[in-house]
Amino acid sequence: MAEKDPLPIDVAPPIYPDWPTLIERAVDDISRILRSEAHMFQTSMGTAMELQISNAIAHLMTVALMISGGTCILCASILLLHQWLHWWQAFGIAGLSMLVAGILSNAAMRHPTESKT
């Protein structure tokens, strides 16, 4: 059996009058999809930014409370030391103890690769 050519050479392919409508619908669908994706991206970015801002505010409040608590404890220790020592000695001991605590906490927070061998 001989195979037949699906479209004979002398016959032109049919012309569909709906092509402009189909192209218009395709472009409209693509633009709607792009708009919805942009809206979802904007919504997710807004939510992520709100979460990061609230976390940053919570951390800042925690740091502020810790600083004020540390200041109160420092003042209380200086006033306690002042009962037995002069003011300059009480401030010196409190300052020295804070420096030693800072150096020790800095050494404890170092990574093992940063320490000297």
Summary of the structure (lengths in Angstrom):
residues: 117
radius of gyration: 37.6
end to end distance: 88.2
largest distance: 119.1
contacts: 200
relative contact order: 0.04
helix: 74%
strand: 0%
